[in-house]
Amino acid sequence: MPPLNETPRLKQLEDFAGRLRALGVYPEIPVVDGAATEPVIEVDGEDYLLFCSNNLLGMSSHPEVKAAAGAAVEKYGLGSGGSRMMAANMDVHVRLEARIAEFLGRESAICFTTGYMANVGTIPALMKMNFLASLDLADMARDFAEMRRDWRQSAPWDVFSEEANHASGVDGIRLSRATPHIYGHKDMAELEAALEASAGDAKLIISDGVFSMDGDIAPVPEMVKLAKQHAALVMIDDAHGIGVLGTNGRGTLEHHGVDPDGVEILMGTFTKAFGGIGGFVAGKQALIDYLRISARTYIFSAPLPPAIAAGLIASVDIVSREPWRREKALESAALFRNEVQASGFDTLGSETHIIPVLIGREDDARRVTEELHRRNIIAPNVRFPAVPVGRSRIRFVMTSSHTREQINYLLKSLKEIKSQLNP
Ligand SMILES: Cc1ncc(COP(=O)(O)O)c(C=O)c1O
């Protein structure tokens, strides 16, 4: 047998990566020595300013959060030891779920190990609910093969998904048997037409609350109105909104003043405003009880390590009692957005702490990243296939920890670099 690295398939992979490297588009990501969550990080012994961390409110390194996580390592050890459905259903997980549900003003919540897993587990589970509800539970001895056949023959859901949704929502839909209908970015007329054209009687509208690449906010009130008219459920992935938007940090719905009952499924992540890792879904008790027995990423994977869960409870407490953190992040974002626009850059539709600076050409975007790096600023560019060709951008994220001085240095650097780009 030839050595593994000489088999033709692996050779194809090697050639593909090699071609990307030759074109200079293979992502060469710097290795950070130490924390990668703070405004100043260390790479190869030098300090760099970082404007792309999602540690939005400084929670990752907050002393109370670290103390809670440290104490939990002492109490529980490192790992969780298995699935919540087996031995690893710990008090600390239950407390975290109760705390995030309370923070969001929802009846109940379920946690997943990442936000990605929350979406990939929840969406296919939702798409099975009418099939499962129709099962005759008295007939528990049913043959699995027969059940699978009935499932495949059952009417699929219609899912209406916004074109800029995060990959985890897209993958959740791909893993379900739903019929997807993709509508244009914030295009409520297209959503309405798609809902009207749908003959099915099970419908779900899915949208991000804050769009991760453009930093703009979804028109949730219009979506909720259309959902009522067409008897559809609404799921909002508010990974970027929760903790930051709204008077109490409850996210996009609070920002818009939307009645929480209009959005039956609210998804979020602990990775951003709360500075840790993990995902959650919040809603009515019946929804959460159902997800615990049907979301495969909850059932067949290990939950959050207990120390992370303990640190997150402290983090939610701080985010709840210190609104100045979200206010400062949003103020810094407004300042940066206004000034970078005044220098002639397009920030697309950004309304939040996520601020894309449109560069356009792929080679120019690479040049901007390199020039910023020369000035000790780390800001990766986002290019095709993450965004359409010719729409390359640098995506900046403003946090509560950035100082005015750091933002001014970034603005000055961008102004200098602009003159070197293609007209
Ligand atoms: C909108 C959105 N949803 C879900 C996720 C996935 O969250 P996590 O990083 O917790 O897996 C992300 C991550 O960037 C996101 O931007």
The ligand as an SDF file (V2000), in Angstrom:
LIG
                    3D

 16 16  0  0  0  0  0  0  0  0999 V2000
  -24.9560   34.7530   14.4030 C   0  0  0  0  0  0  0  0  0  0  0  0
  -24.1570   33.6410   14.9980 C   0  0  0  0  0  0  0  0  0  0  0  0
  -24.7860   32.5310   15.4150 N   0  0  0  0  0  0  0  0  0  0  0  0
  -24.1250   31.4950   15.9600 C   0  0  0  0  0  0  0  0  0  0  0  0
  -22.7580   31.5310   16.1140 C   0  0  0  0  0  0  0  0  0  0  0  0
  -22.0500   30.3500   16.7050 C   0  0  0  0  0  0  0  0  0  0  0  0
  -21.7260   30.6170   18.0280 O   0  0  0  0  0  0  0  0  0  0  0  0
  -20.5390   29.8640   18.7720 P   0  0  0  0  0  0  0  0  0  0  0  0
  -19.2720   30.5590   18.4360 O   0  0  0  0  0  0  0  0  0  0  0  0
  -20.9280   29.9680   20.2040 O   0  0  0  0  0  0  0  0  0  0  0  0
  -20.5420   28.4570   18.2830 O   0  0  0  0  0  0  0  0  0  0  0  0
  -22.0500   32.6610   15.7170 C   0  0  0  0  0  0  0  0  0  0  0  0
  -20.5980   32.7130   15.8800 C   0  0  0  0  0  0  0  0  0  0  0  0
  -19.8840   33.5340   15.4270 O   0  0  0  0  0  0  0  0  0  0  0  0
  -22.7640   33.7500   15.1360 C   0  0  0  0  0  0  0  0  0  0  0  0
  -22.1330   34.8430   14.7050 O   0  0  0  0  0  0  0  0  0  0  0  0
  1  2  1  0
  2  3  1  0
  2 15  2  0
  3  4  2  0
  4  5  1  0
  5  6  1  0
  5 12  2  0
  6  7  1  0
  7  8  1  0
  8  9  2  0
  8 10  1  0
  8 11  1  0
 12 13  1  0
 12 15  1  0
 13 14  2  0
 15 16  1  0
M  END
$$$$
